[in-house]
Amino acid sequence: MTTYILVVSNPPHGEVDLAGAAPSLGLAPAEVRMKANYPVPEIWLAAEDESSMAAAADGLRGAGLQVVVVPGQRLSEVPSWTTVSSFAFGDSALSLRLEDGEVGLPYDSHVIAVYCTPRGIVEEARRVGGGGLTEGLRQRSSGIFMARDSLVGFGALGGRSSQSGAEAAPVAPAFVDLYATAAGTLRRLSVAVGKVDFSGLGEQQLPNMIGNLEIFVQEFEGRFEGGAVDRRLLDMQPRQRPMVGGAEAPDRKGYSYATQALSKLLESISPDLKDVSQFELSSRLAFLTTQ
């Protein structure tokens, strides 16, 4: 393994000096604008020399870009997914049933929730969900409307995106990753569509998985005073990783997902990251930028 230091974007950004940021990123000003507009945390720079990465980060911050410097090892140390099979909002804690037992998260504990949905789910929800479903969520929620009929019925766990050609990628399920310290150990507890029983919502449960996931998030926000929900991964566009030796899309620069440069970097950091998915990587980076 190579010891890399990473400069990771931490959007949203401020007013950006495009020309000032361009040399640090090795991009044209117009390309910097595209980077700055991308709402999901991603790796922008990587090197073994910590001082050079710290200097580059300072320069990017001076140009109005929000970035954090993260040792590459920390990316590999983020825990893998532990799937939640069911849950219950109790009087003082959220109880999560796992394959290997149960975890309780007190409402006064610090929990980071990374909320992710693939692109297209909201649009299809509005097409197939119906007025009753929309109204049901409006009555329960003042937040964003997220709804779609059961993703299992639409094949979301093994389906394809609506794109065609090289950009098409498997559609991942929507999920909420709960990053919490339980029994002195950081854990990543995943409430994922198609994997979890939403009956813990009680009377609030809808016949719609995405709607239920949104209700779960809002219940979380209302109960965890020290918690935070990161919504930067909502409506993510899935990308297909290129085949070895295959051509890359010309608009993908640096360490953007689905570039050979990123694949090589991740494998150099840890073999365990070699085949990491876009959603898995983005969840890890979102968590690391909150620390």
CORSUL-V586080 format. One record per helix or strand of 3 or more residues. SS is the DSSP state (~ for helix, > for strand). FROM is the first residue (numbers start at 0). TO is the last residue. If there is no record, write none. Layout:
SS:FROM:TO ; SS:FROM:TO
This chain:
>:4:8 ; ~:17:24 ; ~:28:36 ; >:42:46 ; ~:49:61 ; >:66:70 ; ~:71:76 ; >:81:88 ; >:92:97 ; >:100:105 ; >:111:117 ; ~:120:127 ; ~:129:139 ; ~:164:166 ; >:174:181 ; >:184:191 ; ~:197:203 ; ~:208:222 ; >:227:235 ; ~:259:268 ; ~:270:272 ; ~:277:287
